[in-house]
Amino acid sequence: MKSYLSLIPISAKVHRRRNRMTILCIVFAVFLVTAIFSVADMVTQGEHIAMINKHGNWHISLPNVSRDTAQGIRVRPDVTAAGFSSVFNLDGEQPYYVNEKKAVLYGTEEACINQISNGITEGDFPQKDDQVMLSPNAAGALKVWPGDEITVHTPAGDRVFTVSGLGTDDKGYYEGQTYLVGVYMTQGAFSSLMEQNKIADNDTTLYVQFQSAAKAAKAKKELAAQYGLPEESISENTGVMGTAGYSKSKSMNGFYQIAAILFVLVLLAGTLMISGSMNSNLAQRTQFFGMMRCIGASRQQIIRYVRLEALNWCKTAVPAGLVTGTAIEWGICAFLRYGISGEFAAMPVFALSPVGLISGATVGIVTVLLAAQSPAKRASKVSPMAAISGNSDTALSVRHTRKRKIR
């Protein structure tokens, strides 16, 4: 035996039954945090995917910016895509129709559809001014497909277009609608149609996709300062930014505050459980620590021994907690996705959560280290006399009799 620390694995085998409760406490703390944070992570990821499907994969939007400003933003190294888009008659109140259905008119760039939004389910983006792409509900509402012709009815006259494709942009807005369809055309065709109907107050918005939500949040202030834009005019995709943890939305921030509070509560509960179990365990080993003091172990060595012994339990307890927590996470996610579906339809099921695994392992190690503080100090105070008496009380009880004079 090279060191007194070599006693740790030997002691673990000898006192395997005695240590069982402490190990179970560690497993429970790790399992609880892993399961909670893994499920929360999967729910967040599912919500993130759902938000992208509904609102597009863009981070910020800037209304009415010049082409030069847009070009400067496009060449930024942290920008992956940027494109202009205009919309008219979004609420469907104006007399614009495709066949007998009310129409929302869009003038957009290809980047907005193929990179920033959700792409094209069938066909291609319009390459000519006489082509249009329709919203996904148009196939059922109008019974048209790529290659068919449609007529856009406007107050200033009709315009015939060829359907080039069906897209998924604003899928959440058009899903299930039978009276309203989206018509996506080139910006040239859109401007011509607006001019024909003498509509001049139509806004054009630049949608920007960054490499990550973190870079988008950082770039907002930079863009406002660089191009003299009012910071409040720069809008964010709240769903996408919020589920990534970078939104100013109070509801989104509240979710992460609750998660942080829950983490602290589990940490405290785990520390108290493990500390209580360790104290009970060490109280039964008074003679052992007294014998270590007899052979020359210092108080610091006893403290180090108790801490490393506690960490030694983590070698089996932490992996067991992580595996159990992940299994529970998979079961809950499978139930939410296939049993409830709806808003949980996009939730990943058999996926590992780095957040959950790291949080679980961190809680396991940190709680053990915190819980070992008090028992380690108690063990270090055991006197060599305890090796003989079996009592951890180091003070000797001495009774002095008082001599009385008898007169």
N, C-alpha and C positions, 0 to 999 in steps of 0.2 A: 504494500500500500504506500504510494508515494506521498500522499497528503491526507490530512484529516477530512478533506472534502470528498475523498473516495468513499467515505462512509455513507454518503447520500444515497447512491443506488442500492447499497446493501440494506440501509434502513428502510428504503421504500419497499423492498421485497419482504422484509421481516414484518413491517407494520402495514402491509397491504390492506388488511381489513379495517384497521384503525383509520387509515387515510381515505377510505372509500367515500365517506360523507363530504370531506373537503373537496375531493376531486369532483364529486357530483355537483357541488355548489359551483365550481368553476365551469363545468360543462353546461350547467343551466344558465349561468350568466352569459357565456359565449353564444349558446344556442338562441337565447332570447334576443340579444342584440343582432345577431346574424339574420335571424328570420325577419325581425321587424324592419331592419334597414334594407335588406335584400328585396322584400316585398315593396317597400316604399320606392326603392330604386327602379324596380320593374314597372310599377304603376306610373312613375314619372317618365320612364322611357316610352311606355305605351301611349301616354298622354302627349309626349313630344311627337311621336309618329303620327298620332291622330291630328294634332294641330298642323303639321306639315301637309297632311292629306287634305285638310279642310281649307287652310289659308295660304298655303305655299311655303316654300323653303327660302324665304327672305328674312333679313334681320331688321333693316331700317328702310324707311321711305322718305324721300325729299320732294315736296311739291314744287312745281314751277321753277326748276333750276335750268340754267342755260346749257347748251350743248358743250360749251367749253368746260364748264364745271363738271358736267357728267363725264367728259373724257378724262379730266384730271382724277376723278374718283375711280374710274375704270382701271387706270394704270397703277393704282396703289398695290403694293405687294400682298396686302392682307385681304384684298377683294378677289373673289372667285368669279363673280358674275354681276352684271348690272344692266338694266334695261328700262326703257320708257314704256309707260302704259297709260292710256286715257280711257275713261268710261263715261257713258252717257245713258240716261234713262234707267239708272240702277233700280229704282223702285217700280219701274214699269208703268208709271202714270201717264207718260207721253204717248201719243198715237203712232208708235213705231211697231211694226209687226213683221213676223216671218210666217207667211201663209196666214193662219188665223190666230197664231200665238203671239203674245207680247214679246218684244225683243229688247234685250240690253245690249248696247253696242260698245265694242272695245276696239281701240286702236293700239296695237301692241307690237313689240319687237320679238323676234324669235327667241332671244335669250330669256325673256320673261316666261315663256312657255316651256322650253326644253330644259332650262337650268334652274330657274328661280321658282317656278310653280311645279306642278306635279307631272309635267310631260304630256304626251299624246297617247291615248289608248289605241287609236286606230288612224291610219293615214299620216299626213304630214302637215307642217305649218304652211300657211298660205305664202307662196312665193311670188304671186302676181296680185295686182290690185282687183282683179275680178274673181279672186278666190277668198273663201272664208273658212274658218274652223268653228264648229259649233260645240256648245257645252254637252256634257255626257248624257243629259236627259233628253237631248233632241232626237236620239234614235227612237225612243219610245213615244215622245210627244208628237214628233213630225213624221215619223216613219221614213227618215232619210238616212243615207249612208254616204261615205266618201265617193265622189264621182257624180252624185245627183246634183240637180240644180234647184236653187231656192230663190224666192223673190222677197226682197226686203221692201216693205211698204213704208213710205215716209210721207209727211205732209207735202213735200215738194216734188214727189214723184216716186216711181218704183225703180229698183235696181236689181238686176239679176246677177247672182253669184253662183259659182261652182263650189260645192263642199269638198275641201281638200282633206279634212280630218275631223276627228272627235277628240276633244281634250278633257283633262280632268281639273283644269284650273277652277278654283272656287267650287270644288265638288260639294262641300258642305252646304253652300248656298243654294245650289240647284238640285240637290238630291231629293227625289220624291216630288219635284214640282212638275206639273203638267200644263200650266198656263203661261210660263215664262221660260225663255231660252236665252242663252248667251251667244252672241255672234262676234267672233274674233276675226279682225281683218288687219291688213297692213296699215301702218300709220298714214301712208299716202291715200289709201281708199277711205280711211276714217276722216281725214282732214277734208277730202273732197265732198264727202257726204254731209259733214257739218257745215261746210261753206255753202253747199247747195240749199240747205235748210236755214241759212243765215243764223247759225249758232256760233257765237264767237267767245263766249265766256266758259269754255270747257277747259278744265285743269288737266295738266299732264304731270304725272308723278314718276320719279325715278326710284325703282326698287333695287336695293343693293343686298347682295349675299356675300358674307364674309367667311373666312376660313373657320371661324368659331364664334359663338355668342360672346365669349369673353373679349375677343378683338373688336366685335361690333360695339359692345358697351364702351370700350376705350375710345373707339373712333368717333363717337358722337360728338364729344367736346372738341376733338381735333378738327373735324369737318366744319363745325360751327365757327371756330376761330379762324380757320384757314380761308374760308369762302364768305365770311361775314353773314352767316345764316343765323336767324334766331333759333336758339336751342330748342324752344318749345315747338318749332315748326317741324322738327325732325321726329317722325313717328317711329315707333318700334312695333314689331310683330309680337305682341304681348304673349301669345301662346307659346311661340317658339323660344323667345328670350326667357320667359318665365319658367318653363320646364327645364331650362338649362341653368337656372339660378341667377340670371343677370337682368331680371326685369325690375322696374321700379314699382310694379304693381304690388299693393299692400297685401292682397290675397295670396299672391305667390310667395312673398317674403314671409308671410305668416306661417306657411307650410314648413319652411326650413327652420323657423324659430321653434315650432312645436317639436320638430325632429331633434333639434339641439337640446331642448329641455328633457325630452324623453331619454336621450343618450346619458345625460347627467344623472337622471333619476335611477336608471338601470345601473350606472356605475356605482352610485352610492349604495343601492340595495345589494349589489354583488359584493362590494367591499365589506359591508356589515355581516353578510352571511358567511363569507369566507373567513373573516377575522374571528367571528364567534366560533366557527368550527376549528380553526387553528388554535385558538386559546384553549379550547377543551382538549384538543389533542396534545398540546405541549404540557398541560397540567399533569398528564399521565406519564410524562417522561422527565420528571424532575431529577431522578437519580442519574439518568443518562447525561444531562447537561452538567450535573454536579461532578460526575466522573471526568468529563471533558475538562472542567476547571481544575480537577485534581492533577491531571497529567500536563497542565501548563497552558491550556487554551485561554486566551485573553477574551475580554468582553466583546471586542470588535470581531474576533474570529467566530464567536458564538452567533453574533448578529449576522455575519456574512453566511454562516452555515444555514441558519433558519431561512434567510432570503433565497439562497440558492436551492435549498430543499423545496421551497414553495414553487420556484420557477421550474424545478424538475418535474413537478406535477403537471405543469402546463404542456409538457411534451406529449402527453396522452390526452389531457382534458381539452386543450384548445382544438386540436384536429377533430376530436369527437364532437365538440360543440359546433364547429364549422360544418361538418358533414350533416349533422342532424338539422341544423338551421337551414342549410341549402335544400335538403329534402323536403322540409316543411314549406319552404318558399316555393318550390316547384309544384307541390300539391295545391297551395293556395292560388298560385297564378293559373294553373290549369283549370281550377274550379271557376275563377273569375272570368277567364277567357271563353271556355266552352260551356260553362254552366249558366253564367249570367250574360256574357257577351255585351252587346250594346257599346257603352263607352270603354269597355275593357277588351274590345275585339282586336285591337292592335298590340296588346300586351305580349311581350316575349314570355315564353313558358320555360323551356329547359335551357336557361341561360345563367351563367355565373355572374354574380354582381360583385365587382371589385369593391364598391362602397360597403356592401354588407360584410364581405370577407375581411376587409381591413378593419372595419369597425368592430367586428366580433373578436378578431385576434387582439386588437388594441385593448378592448375592454378586459379580455381575459388576462393579459399580462399586467396591465395597469392596476386592475383590482387586486391581483395577487400581490404585487409590490406594495400597494397601499395597505392591504390587509395584513401583510407580514410585519409592518413597522412595530405595532404594539406587542405582538407575541415575541418578536425578536428581542425587543428591549427587556421583556419579562424574563425570557430565557437567559439573557446575559447577566441578570441579577442573581441567578441561582448560585449559592455559595458552595464551595467544596464540601462543607458539612452536610449539604443536602444529599450527597451521594451515600451518606451513612444513614441519615435520619429519614430520607424520603420526603422531607418537608421543604418547600421552597422558601419558607420564611427564614431569612438569614439572621435574624436577631435572636440571641439566646435569652431565654427567660430565666433570670436569676432572682431568687427570693432571699432577701436579707432579713434576718430576725433581729429584732431590737432587744438589746440586753436591758433587763429591768432590775433595779435594786430592790431587794426586799428588806424592809426595815422592821 
